[in-house]
Amino acid sequence: MENDNSRAGYPTSHRRRRIARRTTATAAAMVLAALGVAPAVAQQPTARQPAAQQPAGAPDPYTAHGRGTLLGITPVADLDRADVARFLASGGMDTTTVRHGLRGYRLTYRTVTPQGAPTTATGLLALPKGGPHRLDLVSDTHGTMAHRDYAPSVGEDFGRFAPYLHASAGRAVAAPDYLGLGKGPGRHPYMDTKSSVTASVDMLRAARTAAQRLGRPLTGDVYASGFSQGGQVAMALGKALDGGVDRHFGLRALAPVSGPYDIEHAETPALFDGRVNDISAVFYMSYYLTAQSRLHPLYKDPSEAFRKPYADIVDGLFDTGHTEEEIIPALPATLKELLTDDYYRRLQHPTGGLLEAARAQDGNCAWKPDVPVRLYSSSGDTDVPIANARNCAADLAARGVDAPVVDQGRADHNTTYMKSGPEIVRWFDTVAARR
């Protein structure tokens, strides 16, 4: 049953585009149930918000002007409890965990590129109205987004469902936009786990400073979650936190959803054997190859990988300025039509740069967490098949960790998160109560 999102402030044209995005089952559909048109209450912060629209002036006591240094705080949302419940319900989400309204802020902070050079990034900090004075922190890492304005700190879109869900339950939420999305410079290094983790760690640091300035200091306990691309990032971030990447933060629980944890042995084979639907397979592969070619030796010229006319246009389509509605019609219907015969074969048996790129992202389940872990997925997912979660659970089990795979049944990719999110909130509540 289609939600009447006009009541939430979405014009009819955007409502139609939301429907189109769902029916195409694209990679974008895994993280975007709406286009970035925010309800007026979210776009117009009220006087009740702290006056924080200014760059950071004093030296940061936590980062000493290095990675994670907070550069600016911009209010972007002010919702009461009913506003939050309406927004989450518009995506078909259970709202029984909604206890508070929230305020949202775009943070601008220092971080590094994949090559380690200084850069900046942005992200969303969501703080509950109410709850304890000192707040536990949820790190929420989002899934695949092609257009920079879909990022959590900019568009009130699918990227805000999880931050709003967790903040309304009484925790602070740090949701990085990643590099090259939101208001960050450059292009997004899609599926580069290393730089997504550095941007996420630095977002936690910026959030710590911002929360202190906004009068809601953090406890240091981090609950990590994320969806799809962000599920993989959450697993890798959990590993970094558990390894002591920052002494101010301690991992308390880990609950990623539908992450592509095993590109080499699960996700890539599924792209070619029909477990991933064709439109999503084309979208993912195009985005992945063009982004990874800037980080690994995948090809010298796009024509080695892509057929004409796609070789001439595919890189430009993923410049963070094109929407899925523009990208998808410009691409073919199948991988066979997208890729040259030679590259089609090479991707199924990767060597060299292709194998290097896949293995640079894989292996993030090969560690022994000292905190409880749950992996959420669904057997009906045709974007990130459940084999990814099962392989991750097997890696953890080999190290003595029992990480149950919570199967949401025949749910599609988007619905997998909508069903899992409230369950994760309740589980985090249970973990927190054990302190």
N, C-alpha and C positions, 0 to 999 in steps of 0.2 A: 504494500500500500504506500503510495507516494505521500511524503510529508508535505504539508502546506507551509513551505518556508517563507511565503510572502509575509506571514505574521511575524517572522524573525527579522524582517527587513531585507530579504533577498528579492530583487526585481524578477519579474517573470522570465526575462531573457536568461538570467543566470540560473534560474531554476531549470529551464530547459537544458542548459549546458551541463548542469549537474546530472540530469538523467542520461544525456548522451555519454558522459564520462563513465557512468556505471555500465551502460549497455555495451560499450566497446571493450570492457575488461582490460584496459591498457595498464601499463606499468604505473601510469599516473593514478589510475583508479585505486591502486593499493594504498595511496596516501591522501588522495584528494576526493572528497565527496562533494565539494563545492568550490566555486571560484571565489577569489579574494574580495568579496564585497561584504564589509562588516556591518552588523547592526549599528544603528546610530549610537546606542548607549556605549558600545565598545570603542567607537571611533572618536567620541567626544568625552575625554576624561573630565570629571567634574572637579569642583573646588575641594571635594573631600580628599583628593589625592595629595600626597606630600609634594611640595614644590621641588621637583628634582630635574627639571629640564635644563641641565647645564653640564658642561664637561667637568670631569674630576679635576679639582684644583690642587689639593694637597697630595704629597707623596703617598702612595699606597703602602700601608703598613705590612701587607702580606706578600706583595710581589715585587716591591722595589723597582717599579717601572719596567719590569720584564714581562714574561709571558703571563697572561691573565690580568694585567693591569687594566683597571676600569677606566675608560675614556669618557663615557657619557651614559646618562640614564634618561630615557624618554618615555613618559607615560603613553600607553597605547590602549589600555582597556580598563573599564571600571564597571563591574557587573554585580548586581545583588544576587542572592541565592536563586530567585525565580528566573533571572536572566540566564544564569548558568544552566539551570535545569532545562529551560526551553532550548538552549543551544545544543546541549547534548542529546535531548530527545529528538531534535531535527535530524540527527544521524541514526536514529533508531537505538540509542543507548539507554540502558537501565540507569535511572537517575536516583536510585534509593541511597546511594552513598554521598549525595550532594548535601553538605551540611552548612556551607558558608558561601557568601559571595567572594569576589576576588578582585585584585588589582593587578594589571599586567604592565610590564616595562620592557622596552627594548634596551638592552645593554650593548654598548660598543666597547670592544676590548682588544688588547694586543694578543697576538698568537703568531704562529709560524706557518709558512708554506710547506708543501711536501718536501721541498729541498732544504728546509730549515731557515729560510730567510724571513725577516720580520714582516708581518702583515697585520691586518685587522680583520675582525669578524664581528658578527652580531648574533644575538639570541634573545629569547623571551624569558624573563623572570616573572613568574606568577606567584603572588602572595595571597593567602586567604585573608578575608576579613573576619577576624575572630580566631579562635583556637589558642594554643599556648603562645606565650611571648617569644620563646626560643623555638625555632622550627626545625624539624627534620627536613631533609632535602631529597626530592626525587629528581634524578637525572633522566630526562625523557629525550630520546634521540629518534628523529623522524625518518620516514621512508623516502622513496625516490620522488624527487621533484625536479622538473625541467626548468620551470620559470622561477626566477629569483623571488618574485613577489608572492609566491605560495608559502614561503618560509614562515615559521611560527611567529617571528617578531614583526612581520609585515601584514600578512593576510589572515583574517579570521576565517580559517578554512580547516580542512581536515588536520592540518598540523597543530591546531589548537585543541582538538578534542581531548587528547591525553593530558596536556598541561592543565586544562580547565578541570578535568575530572579529578586529578590528584590534588590540585590546589583547593578545590571546593571540599575535599575530604579533610583538609587541615594541615597540609604540608606545603612547604615552598617547592617550586618546580623550576629547574634550570633546563631550558630547551634550546640547545644551540642550533643556529641556522646552518652550520658547517661553512666551509670556505666557499666563497663565490656565490652564495645565496643570501637572501635578505639584503642588507646594505653593505655587505663585504665586497671588496674589489675582486676583479678577475673572474675566471671561469671556475666552475665547480669540478673538482677532481673526483668525479663519480666513482664510488666503490673503492676509493683509496682509504683503507681502514686506518692506516697509520695517522694520516692528517685529520681524519674525522675524530680520532681519539684525542689528538693534541688539542683540537678545537674544543672538544667536549670537556677535557680537563681544565683548559683555560677559562671556559665558560663557568665551571664550578668556582674557580678562583674569583672571577669577576662578580659572580652572584654572591659570594661571601662578603665581599666589600660592599656591594650595593645593598644587600639585606641589612647590614649593620647601619648604613647611612639612613635607611628607610625605617629604622626603629624595630626591625624584626630579625634579630641576630639568629644565626644558624647553630645547631648543636654539633655539627660535624658528621652526623650519621647520614649516609647516602643509600638510597634505595634506587637501584638502576633498572630501567625498563626502556624499551624501544620497539619500534615496529618495522618489519621488513628490512630494508637497508639499515634502519636504526636498530633492529634486533641484533644484527651482526655487530654493529658499533657498541651496543650495550654490553655484549659479551666481552668484547675486547677492552672496553672501558672498565668493566668489573675486574678483569685480570690486572689491569694497570693499578687500580685502586687497592686491590688485595695485595699487590706487590709493593705498596707504599709510595706511589708516585707523588703524593702530597701528604705531608704529616697532619694537615688540618682535617683530612677527610678519611672516614673509615667506612668501608662497604658493609651494609647490614643485610641486604637481600638482593637477589638478581632474578628478574622475570622478563626476559625478552619474548617477543611475539613474532613468529614467522620469519626468522632471520635466515638469509642465505649463508649458513655457516660453512658449507662445503661446496664451493664452486666447482672444484675439479671432479668430485665423485657423485654429487647429487644435482646441483642446479644446472650445470652445463649439459649433462646427459639428458635431463628433463626437457631442455630447450629443443632437443632434436628428436625425442621419442614420443612427443605428443602430450606429456604430462603438463607442460606449460602451454597455454593457448597461443595461437599463432600471432595475434596482434601484440600481446605482451612480449612474446619472444623477440619479435622484430624491434620493438621499442627498446627493450633492455639491451639487446645486443648492439644496437646502433649507439646508444648512450655509452655503454661499457667500452666498446672498442675505440670510439673517438676520444674518450677521456683517458683511458689507459695508454693510448698511443703517445700521449705527452709525458708519460712516466716510465714506460717500458718499450723495448724495441719490437712493436707489433707489426709494423710495416713502414716502408719508406715513403710510400705514396698511397693515398686512399684507394686508388684503382687496383691495388693488389688485393684488397679485401672486399671492396664493394663494386657491384656492377654499375654500368652506366644506366641511367643518369645520376644514380644515387651517390656515386663517388665524388661528384662535383658539388653536392649540396649537403651531404649528411653532417659534416663537421659544423657547418654554419647553423644548422637547425638546433644544435645543442649549445648555443652561446649564452644561455640563461635568459634570453630575451624573447624566446618563442614559447607559446603555450602548446599543450598537447593537442588542442584543436587545430593548430597550425602544423604541428609535426607529423601527426599520424596520417593525414591524407597525403602528405608528401612522400611517405614511405610505402613500400610494397606490402602485400598481404602475408608473405611467407619469407622465411629465411632463405629458401632456395632462390627466390627472386631478388633478394637483397645482396647475397654474397656470391663472389666468384666460385666456380666449382672447386678450385684448389683450396680456397680459404674455408669453404664449407667442410671439406674433408679435414683440414688441419685443426679446426676447432673441435672436432670430435676426437682427435688424437693429438692433443697439444704438445708442442715441444718449444724450446727456445723462449722467446719473449712471451708467448701466450701462456706457457706453463709457469714462467716466472711471475707473470701478473696474477694468475689464479692463486698460486701458493703464497704470494705476498698478502692475500686477504684471508686465506684459510689457516686453520690451526688454532683459532682462538678459543676452542673448547678443550684444548689439550693442556689443562692445568687442574689444580686441586683447590677449588674455592673453600674458604673457611666459613662460608655463610650458606644459608639455604638457597637453593636454586630451583626454579620451575621454568620449563620451556613450554610455551603456548603455541599451538599450531592447529591445523585442521586437515583432515584427509580429503576435503573437498577443494582445497586451495590449488588453483591452476596458475598461480604466479610464482609462489615459492613452495614447492611440494614438501610434504611432511617428512620426506626422506632427509631433508636438511636437519630437522630437529632430532630425528632418530639417530642420525650419525653423530650429532653433537652429544646426545645423551650417552651414546656408546663410548665416545672419547672420555667423558667425565667418569663413567662407570669404570673404565679401565684404570682410573686413578683413585678409585674407592669412593666416588661421589654419586649418591643417588639423586638424580635430577629427573623427576617424572615429566613425561611429555603429556600435557593436557590437550587432548584432541577434541576440537570443537565440532567434530562430525563433518557434515556436508557443507558447512559454511564456506562461502567464497572468501577471497583474500581480505577485502574490506571488513566483511562481517566477522571474520575471525578476530579482528581487534575489537570491534564493537561488543562482542560477547566476552572477550577476555579482559578488557580494561577494568570493568567493575569488579571482576573476580580478583584481579591483581590488587586493587585498592583494599579489598577485604583481607587478602592474604598479608599485605604489608601491615595492616592494622594488627593482625594476629602476631606477626613477628615483632612488631614494636611493643606489644603488651608483654613479651617475654623478658624485657629488660629488667 
